[in-house]
């Protein structure tokens, strides 16, 4: 399988976008990657904004970010909360510094913006946060998905089928 041996962390809090969390998890696991799900608390059920749920297997305090090849941030309303957590921002900053894969879709760009890593990067997102990303120094484009080095961004759930192949390709190069 193309991602055997790759480790990916996805982060979660209440009101994540159900498809933006689950579709990448399923696709990455199908490709052979090990995917951990971290939330503020381990073994906690988090409910998505459309009613699906996920159980975290790690707390943010338990995460050793150095062990991961990539991190995925789903959208929904969760990023507005996640961007307030220092541990989450440190995960993003570490992955950026080490040029490891950072995937974000829809509203997840808020987390990257708050982490201060968007200067000079080209990204997409839901148009509703394009100004947030632009004021953080990014070049925003209205495209389904964009790869700018190790930062992979997707616009919305209908674009997942374009976003995920970019994430997988970036992970294969790690």
Buried (B, 14 or more C-beta within 10 A) or exposed (E): EEBEEBBBBBBBBBBBBBBBBBBBBEBBBEBEBBBBBBBBBBEBEBBBBEEBEBEBBBBBEEBEBEEBBBBBBBBBBBBBBBBEBEBBBBBBBBBBEEEBBBBBBBBBBBBBBBBEBBEEBBBBBBEEBBEBBBEBEBBBBEBBBBBBEBBBBBBBBEBBEBBBBBBBEBBEEB
